[in-house]
Amino acid sequence: MSQLIENFIEMMSVERAATQNTLTSYRHDLNNLSRYLNRKKLSLEKVDNASMREFFREISESGATSSSLARHMSTIRQFYKFLFQENIINDNPMNGVEGPKLGRTLPKILSESSILKLIKHVKDLQIRNELIHKKRLRYQRFLSQIEILYSTGMRVSELLSIKISDLNQHNYFLNVMGKGNKERIVPLTEEALGETRHYLDLLGYDKDLAKETYLYPGSRKNKCLTRQYFASELKAYAQGAGLDEKNISPHVLRHAFASHLLQNGADLRSVQQMLGHSDISTTQIYTHILDDKLKMAIKENHPLSKKM
């Protein structure tokens, strides 16, 4: 079965342009299925609806969240569809197996004041005269990252994979390679570009920028900084700024960007393009903000509301 899993992973990578994170999730979920089948002494051809329901029931009873269970189901549904299309199986055991109904949970939102507090904290750390160059560079790198994230709403994986050649230091624009290798151009604020220029100046003392690929190089040659490293830095600085680090993550910054844009008058279609959502229905999770603004506009401006 392991070879079939690898064949499926390769197909999703080449034909569907799935990201590395998605492929890792596929492999994790299918390895869980493989262990279940081995334990039950079942082959792919002998699995039926009842066996699949038992497998998902075990996952649910293990404490998995509804979203984790739904992801397992989606992965395995696609896997069996692949096996059926390749004529490896004659019957699809996932037919008739339905996933959990997921509610549209509203994303955590970080306030504008909290983000400004976080940035001020890191700037305060940086202005200490006794700082060695390595620490000054580290703080400046974070300031560049937080300003770019908050001014563009890009995914953290997109941020860390930015190449130096993607940055146009004169026109305030950045080329971003998003999901499915879809490229989009996002504008940078003056603050984001300024902090990034300063960061590159400091980086240039240590490295030959002409030989560097990534804007945020990692410890390994020709590799960018990892998501885990950035996330741990973000939480550490948030805690230092007096914020609750449990409510802060790279993705929360993305939600903050979208929410604050809408609160300040941006339209949903523009936010969709900035976030890189292929379907506007994905962006519509933020429509509660527009609904609140509409209610407030009616309350403040409608003639009947003033008589009440």
VOPAGU-2260 file (C-alpha; in pm, 1 decimal, decimal comma):
REM VOPAGU-2260
SITE   aa  ch    i         X         Y         Z
SITE  MET   A    0       0,0       0,0       0,0
SITE  SER   A    1     292,3     233,0      66,0
SITE  GLN   A    2     373,4     249,2    -305,6
SITE  LEU   A    3      12,5     338,9    -389,2
SITE  ILE   A    4      26,4     617,7    -132,1
SITE  GLU   A    5     343,7     753,4    -292,7
SITE  ASN   A    6     182,6     732,1    -638,6
SITE  PHE   A    7    -115,0     928,8    -510,1
SITE  ILE   A    8     110,1    1188,5    -343,2
SITE  GLU   A    9     306,2    1230,1    -665,6
SITE  MET   A   10     -14,9    1275,8    -866,5
SITE  MET   A   11    -143,8    1541,6    -625,6
SITE  SER   A   12     190,6    1719,7    -639,9
SITE  VAL   A   13     233,7    1718,2   -1018,2
SITE  GLU   A   14    -123,8    1739,4   -1147,8
SITE  ARG   A   15    -292,8    1936,3    -868,1
SITE  ALA   A   16       8,3    2147,0    -762,3
SITE  ALA   A   17     -60,0    2066,4    -394,3
SITE  THR   A   18     164,6    2245,9    -146,1
SITE  GLN   A   19     422,2    2061,3      62,7
SITE  ASN   A   20     212,0    2113,4     376,2
SITE  THR   A   21     -90,5    1958,4     204,4
SITE  LEU   A   22     115,2    1661,7      83,3
SITE  THR   A   23     244,5    1606,2     436,2
SITE  SER   A   24    -115,8    1598,1     564,5
SITE  TYR   A   25    -213,3    1349,4     291,2
SITE  ARG   A   26      72,3    1118,2     386,3
SITE  HIS   A   27     -13,5    1140,9     757,1
SITE  ASP   A   28    -380,7    1057,6     701,5
SITE  LEU   A   29    -312,5     770,5     460,6
SITE  ASN   A   30     -51,9     619,8     691,8
SITE  ASN   A   31    -322,0     615,9     961,2
SITE  LEU   A   32    -547,4     425,2     721,4
SITE  SER   A   33    -266,9     184,2     632,4
SITE  ARG   A   34    -206,8     101,0    1000,3
SITE  TYR   A   35    -579,2      41,2    1049,7
SITE  LEU   A   36    -599,3    -195,0     750,8
SITE  ASN   A   37    -292,3    -389,0     867,8
SITE  ARG   A   38    -438,1    -422,4    1216,2
SITE  LYS   A   39    -768,6    -549,1    1076,7
SITE  LYS   A   40    -588,4    -768,3     820,6
SITE  LEU   A   41    -780,0    -599,8     538,3
SITE  SER   A   42    -660,6    -528,4     185,3
SITE  LEU   A   43    -763,2    -226,1     -20,3
SITE  GLU   A   44    -991,7    -446,7    -228,0
SITE  LYS   A   45   -1177,0    -588,3      77,7
SITE  VAL   A   46   -1258,6    -260,5     249,9
SITE  ASP   A   47   -1630,0    -178,3     259,6
SITE  ASN   A   48   -1848,0     104,5     393,0
SITE  ALA   A   49   -1873,1     -56,5     736,2
SITE  SER   A   50   -1494,8     -80,7     771,1
SITE  MET   A   51   -1447,2     280,2     666,2
SITE  ARG   A   52   -1709,0     399,5     914,9
SITE  GLU   A   53   -1535,5     203,4    1190,3
SITE  PHE   A   54   -1201,2     361,6    1094,6
SITE  PHE   A   55   -1344,2     713,6    1114,8
SITE  ARG   A   56   -1525,1     629,8    1439,2
SITE  GLU   A   57   -1190,6     527,7    1591,8
SITE  ILE   A   58   -1035,2     857,4    1481,7
SITE  SER   A   59   -1325,9    1050,2    1631,7
SITE  GLU   A   60   -1309,1     859,4    1961,1
SITE  SER   A   61    -934,7     924,9    1982,3
SITE  GLY   A   62   -1016,1    1290,2    2047,3
SITE  ALA   A   63    -971,5    1429,3    1696,0
SITE  THR   A   64   -1151,9    1755,2    1623,3
SITE  SER   A   65   -1429,3    1776,7    1364,6
SITE  SER   A   66   -1195,9    1959,4    1125,7
SITE  SER   A   67    -928,4    1688,6    1164,4
SITE  LEU   A   68   -1186,1    1416,7    1099,9
SITE  ALA   A   69   -1317,0    1604,6     795,2
SITE  ARG   A   70    -962,5    1637,1     661,0
SITE  HIS   A   71    -903,3    1261,1     702,0
SITE  MET   A   72   -1225,1    1191,6     513,9
SITE  SER   A   73   -1136,5    1432,2     234,0
SITE  THR   A   74    -789,3    1279,3     193,8
SITE  ILE   A   75    -911,8     921,1     188,0
SITE  ARG   A   76   -1202,3    1007,2     -41,5
SITE  GLN   A   77    -956,2    1151,2    -292,9
SITE  PHE   A   78    -724,3     851,7    -249,2
SITE  TYR   A   79    -996,6     598,2    -327,0
SITE  LYS   A   80   -1117,1     805,9    -619,4
SITE  PHE   A   81    -761,0     791,2    -754,2
SITE  LEU   A   82    -747,6     411,1    -704,8
SITE  PHE   A   83   -1082,7     369,4    -881,6
SITE  GLN   A   84    -978,4     584,4   -1178,0
SITE  GLU   A   85    -654,2     386,4   -1205,4
SITE  ASN   A   86    -857,3      59,4   -1213,0
SITE  ILE   A   87    -684,3     -64,4    -897,3
SITE  ILE   A   88   -1019,9    -117,4    -722,8
SITE  ASN   A   89   -1364,0    -191,9    -865,4
SITE  ASP   A   90   -1575,8     -42,2    -587,6
SITE  ASN   A   91   -1521,1     277,2    -391,7
SITE  PRO   A   92   -1579,7     211,7     -17,5
SITE  MET   A   93   -1612,4     586,2      46,5
SITE  ASN   A   94   -1938,0     609,0    -148,8
SITE  GLY   A   95   -2210,0     693,8     100,7
SITE  VAL   A   96   -1969,2     783,5     382,1
SITE  GLU   A   97   -2046,8    1139,8     485,7
SITE  GLY   A   98   -1824,4    1372,5     682,3
SITE  PRO   A   99   -1910,5    1586,5     985,4
SITE  LYS   A  100   -2096,5    1908,2     928,2
SITE  LEU   A  101   -1857,3    2192,0    1004,4
SITE  GLY   A  102   -1975,0    2533,6    1115,5
SITE  ARG   A  103   -1810,6    2846,1     980,4
SITE  THR   A  104   -1614,6    2954,3    1284,1
SITE  LEU   A  105   -1510,5    3316,0    1288,9
SITE  PRO   A  106   -1133,4    3368,8    1291,1
SITE  LYS   A  107    -953,3    3514,4    1590,6
SITE  ILE   A  108    -893,5    3883,1    1537,7
SITE  LEU   A  109    -600,6    4083,7    1670,4
SITE  SER   A  110    -674,9    4450,8    1730,4
SITE  GLU   A  111    -483,7    4728,8    1556,7
SITE  SER   A  112    -356,0    4849,9    1894,0
SITE  SER   A  113    -220,1    4503,0    1977,0
SITE  ILE   A  114     -24,6    4486,6    1652,0
SITE  LEU   A  115     117,1    4834,9    1707,8
SITE  LYS   A  116     208,9    4735,2    2063,5
SITE  LEU   A  117     393,1    4428,9    1931,7
SITE  ILE   A  118     587,2    4634,0    1676,7
SITE  LYS   A  119     676,6    4899,7    1937,2
SITE  HIS   A  120     804,9    4631,4    2175,8
SITE  VAL   A  121    1046,5    4490,4    1915,2
SITE  LYS   A  122    1161,4    4840,6    1818,0
SITE  ASP   A  123    1229,1    4918,3    2183,8
SITE  LEU   A  124    1439,4    4601,9    2207,1
SITE  GLN   A  125    1635,4    4702,4    1900,6
SITE  ILE   A  126    1740,1    5052,5    2007,3
SITE  ARG   A  127    1953,5    4930,3    2294,4
SITE  ASN   A  128    2307,4    5050,1    2225,9
SITE  GLU   A  129    2478,7    4741,9    2370,2
SITE  LEU   A  130    2316,6    4503,0    2120,9
SITE  ILE   A  131    2548,6    4284,6    1917,3
SITE  HIS   A  132    2494,8    4281,2    1541,0
SITE  LYS   A  133    2336,9    3934,4    1545,4
SITE  LYS   A  134    2056,1    4044,0    1777,5
SITE  ARG   A  135    2003,1    4372,2    1595,5
SITE  LEU   A  136    1966,8    4177,0    1269,6
SITE  ARG   A  137    1722,9    3934,1    1431,8
SITE  TYR   A  138    1498,6    4213,3    1559,9
SITE  GLN   A  139    1509,6    4395,9    1226,6
SITE  ARG   A  140    1423,5    4076,7    1039,1
SITE  PHE   A  141    1113,9    4035,5    1254,6
SITE  LEU   A  142    1010,3    4398,3    1198,7
SITE  SER   A  143    1037,2    4341,4     823,2
SITE  GLN   A  144     832,8    4020,7     848,5
SITE  ILE   A  145     556,7    4162,0    1069,6
SITE  GLU   A  146     520,0    4474,5     854,5
SITE  ILE   A  147     497,8    4268,0     533,4
SITE  LEU   A  148     249,9    4022,4     685,0
SITE  TYR   A  149      26,6    4296,2     818,9
SITE  SER   A  150      42,9    4510,6     503,9
SITE  THR   A  151     -26,2    4225,4     258,4
SITE  GLY   A  152    -214,7    3952,7     447,9
SITE  MET   A  153      -1,5    3686,4     283,5
SITE  ARG   A  154      33,1    3336,4     425,0
SITE  VAL   A  155     340,1    3274,7     638,5
SITE  SER   A  156     460,9    3012,0     388,9
SITE  GLU   A  157     441,4    3279,6     117,8
SITE  LEU   A  158     628,3    3527,8     335,4
SITE  LEU   A  159     917,0    3295,3     412,7
SITE  SER   A  160     953,1    3179,7      52,8
SITE  ILE   A  161     997,5    3536,6     -78,5
SITE  LYS   A  162    1311,9    3562,1    -286,9
SITE  ILE   A  163    1525,0    3873,7    -289,7
SITE  SER   A  164    1449,0    3901,4    -661,8
SITE  ASP   A  165    1073,0    3916,7    -580,6
SITE  LEU   A  166    1117,0    4244,4    -395,8
SITE  ASN   A  167    1090,5    4559,8    -601,4
SITE  GLN   A  168    1250,8    4819,8    -376,0
SITE  HIS   A  169    1148,0    5112,2    -597,2
SITE  ASN   A  170     781,4    5055,1    -682,9
SITE  TYR   A  171     642,6    4929,1    -348,7
SITE  PHE   A  172     525,1    4599,3    -498,9
SITE  LEU   A  173     601,6    4237,3    -421,2
SITE  ASN   A  174     559,0    3928,2    -637,0
SITE  VAL   A  175     398,9    3649,3    -432,3
SITE  MET   A  176     382,2    3282,4    -530,1
SITE  GLY   A  177      66,0    3146,9    -370,1
SITE  LYS   A  178    -118,3    2816,7    -354,3
SITE  GLY   A  179    -117,9    2613,6    -673,1
SITE  ASN   A  180     180,9    2815,6    -801,3
SITE  LYS   A  181     -49,5    3110,1    -869,4
SITE  GLU   A  182     142,3    3434,5    -878,4
SITE  ARG   A  183      -4,0    3762,6    -759,5
SITE  ILE   A  184     132,6    4111,3    -704,9
SITE  VAL   A  185      67,0    4283,0    -372,1
SITE  PRO   A  186     147,0    4641,2    -271,1
SITE  LEU   A  187     371,7    4715,2      25,7
SITE  THR   A  188     325,9    4999,2     268,4
SITE  GLU   A  189     604,4    5252,6     307,1
SITE  GLU   A  190     671,8    5113,0     655,8
SITE  ALA   A  191     705,8    4755,5     526,8
SITE  LEU   A  192     944,8    4855,5     251,1
SITE  GLY   A  193    1146,5    5077,5     485,6
SITE  GLU   A  194    1189,9    4806,9     749,5
SITE  THR   A  195    1282,0    4554,8     479,4
SITE  ARG   A  196    1543,4    4784,8     325,5
SITE  HIS   A  197    1696,4    4836,6     670,2
SITE  TYR   A  198    1695,9    4459,6     726,3
SITE  LEU   A  199    1873,2    4398,5     393,3
SITE  ASP   A  200    2136,8    4657,5     485,9
SITE  LEU   A  201    2209,6    4467,9     808,6
SITE  LEU   A  202    2198,1    4129,1     634,6
SITE  GLY   A  203    2451,4    4256,0     383,1
SITE  TYR   A  204    2714,9    4282,3     657,7
SITE  ASP   A  205    2700,7    3904,2     706,4
SITE  LYS   A  206    2616,6    3770,8     363,5
SITE  ASP   A  207    2679,3    3841,7      -1,9
SITE  LEU   A  208    2324,0    3932,8    -107,3
SITE  ALA   A  209    2407,2    3864,5    -472,0
SITE  LYS   A  210    2457,1    3499,6    -378,8
SITE  GLU   A  211    2149,9    3469,7    -154,7
SITE  THR   A  212    1820,1    3335,1    -286,9
SITE  TYR   A  213    1573,0    3396,3      -6,8
SITE  LEU   A  214    1488,0    3723,8     162,7
SITE  TYR   A  215    1488,3    3539,6     497,1
SITE  PRO   A  216    1761,3    3274,2     469,8
SITE  GLY   A  217    1762,4    2992,7     722,6
SITE  SER   A  218    2052,6    2824,5     896,6
SITE  ARG   A  219    2089,1    2567,3     619,0
SITE  LYS   A  220    2237,2    2665,9     285,2
SITE  ASN   A  221    1982,5    2761,1      15,5
SITE  LYS   A  222    1692,6    2713,4     260,5
SITE  CYS   A  223    1458,5    2976,7     395,9
SITE  LEU   A  224    1365,7    3033,2     758,6
SITE  THR   A  225    1116,2    2773,7     886,2
SITE  ARG   A  226     754,5    2844,7     977,6
SITE  GLN   A  227     809,8    2690,1    1320,0
SITE  TYR   A  228    1096,4    2930,4    1394,8
SITE  PHE   A  229     894,3    3234,2    1291,2
SITE  ALA   A  230     589,7    3120,5    1491,1
SITE  SER   A  231     800,1    3072,9    1806,1
SITE  GLU   A  232     956,2    3418,7    1762,6
SITE  LEU   A  233     612,9    3574,1    1714,7
SITE  LYS   A  234     479,9    3421,2    2035,9
SITE  ALA   A  235     791,1    3518,3    2232,7
SITE  TYR   A  236     772,5    3882,2    2121,8
SITE  ALA   A  237     396,9    3889,9    2182,5
SITE  GLN   A  238     449,5    3767,5    2537,2
SITE  GLY   A  239     720,8    4029,5    2587,7
SITE  ALA   A  240     477,8    4297,0    2467,2
SITE  GLY   A  241     225,6    4193,9    2731,6
SITE  LEU   A  242     -10,6    4021,7    2485,6
SITE  ASP   A  243    -167,3    3677,3    2528,0
SITE  GLU   A  244      53,6    3462,5    2304,2
SITE  LYS   A  245    -213,8    3188,7    2295,2
SITE  ASN   A  246    -427,1    3415,9    2077,3
SITE  ILE   A  247    -148,3    3505,4    1834,6
SITE  SER   A  248     -23,4    3308,1    1537,3
SITE  PRO   A  249      93,0    3391,5    1183,4
SITE  HIS   A  250    -255,3    3312,4    1054,4
SITE  VAL   A  251    -416,0    3548,8    1306,2
SITE  LEU   A  252    -212,6    3829,6    1146,4
SITE  ARG   A  253    -360,9    3734,2     809,1
SITE  HIS   A  254    -710,8    3754,9     956,5
SITE  ALA   A  255    -626,4    4089,0    1117,4
SITE  PHE   A  256    -516,5    4228,2     781,9
SITE  ALA   A  257    -843,7    4126,8     613,3
SITE  SER   A  258   -1064,8    4240,8     900,5
SITE  HIS   A  259    -896,7    4578,4     943,7
SITE  LEU   A  260    -913,5    4647,8     568,8
SITE  LEU   A  261   -1288,1    4579,4     564,1
SITE  GLN   A  262   -1345,4    4782,0     879,8
SITE  ASN   A  263   -1174,9    5077,7     712,9
SITE  GLY   A  264   -1379,9    5068,0     393,6
SITE  ALA   A  265   -1217,9    4815,3     156,6
SITE  ASP   A  266   -1451,7    4604,4     -56,8
SITE  LEU   A  267   -1466,7    4225,3     -35,6
SITE  ARG   A  268   -1339,0    4168,3    -391,2
SITE  SER   A  269   -1021,1    4368,6    -326,5
SITE  VAL   A  270    -957,0    4176,8      -5,2
SITE  GLN   A  271   -1009,5    3850,1    -195,1
SITE  GLN   A  272    -743,1    3945,8    -448,1
SITE  MET   A  273    -498,4    4053,3    -177,6
SITE  LEU   A  274    -544,1    3729,2      17,0
SITE  GLY   A  275    -504,4    3518,8    -297,0
SITE  HIS   A  276    -839,5    3339,5    -256,5
SITE  SER   A  277    -942,2    3177,5    -584,7
SITE  ASP   A  278   -1308,2    3178,3    -476,7
SITE  ILE   A  279   -1473,8    3476,0    -307,2
SITE  SER   A  280   -1679,9    3235,9     -92,5
SITE  THR   A  281   -1360,2    3173,0     107,1
SITE  THR   A  282   -1330,9    3545,7     177,1
SITE  GLN   A  283   -1696,6    3570,2     278,9
SITE  ILE   A  284   -1614,6    3445,1     628,6
SITE  TYR   A  285   -1540,6    3813,9     694,8
SITE  THR   A  286   -1883,5    3939,0     585,1
SITE  HIS   A  287   -1991,5    3972,0     949,3
SITE  ILE   A  288   -1771,6    4283,1     955,2
SITE  LEU   A  289   -1957,7    4428,6     657,3
SITE  ASP   A  290   -2289,8    4336,6     821,2
SITE  ASP   A  291   -2189,3    4522,9    1138,8
SITE  LYS   A  292   -2084,0    4827,2     935,1
SITE  LEU   A  293   -2414,8    4822,9     747,1
SITE  LYS   A  294   -2612,8    4805,4    1069,9
SITE  MET   A  295   -2414,3    5095,9    1211,4
SITE  ALA   A  296   -2459,1    5300,3     892,2
SITE  ILE   A  297   -2837,0    5249,1     906,6
SITE  LYS   A  298   -2847,6    5330,2    1276,6
SITE  GLU   A  299   -2649,9    5651,4    1232,4
SITE  ASN   A  300   -2792,3    5774,2     901,6
SITE  HIS   A  301   -3142,1    5637,8     840,7
SITE  PRO   A  302   -3409,2    5902,4     918,8
SITE  LEU   A  303   -3638,6    5656,2    1094,8
SITE  SER   A  304   -3363,6    5539,0    1329,2
SITE  LYS   A  305   -3311,1    5897,6    1449,2
SITE  LYS   A  306   -3675,8    5922,7    1553,8
SITE  MET   A  307   -3655,8    5614,1    1771,0
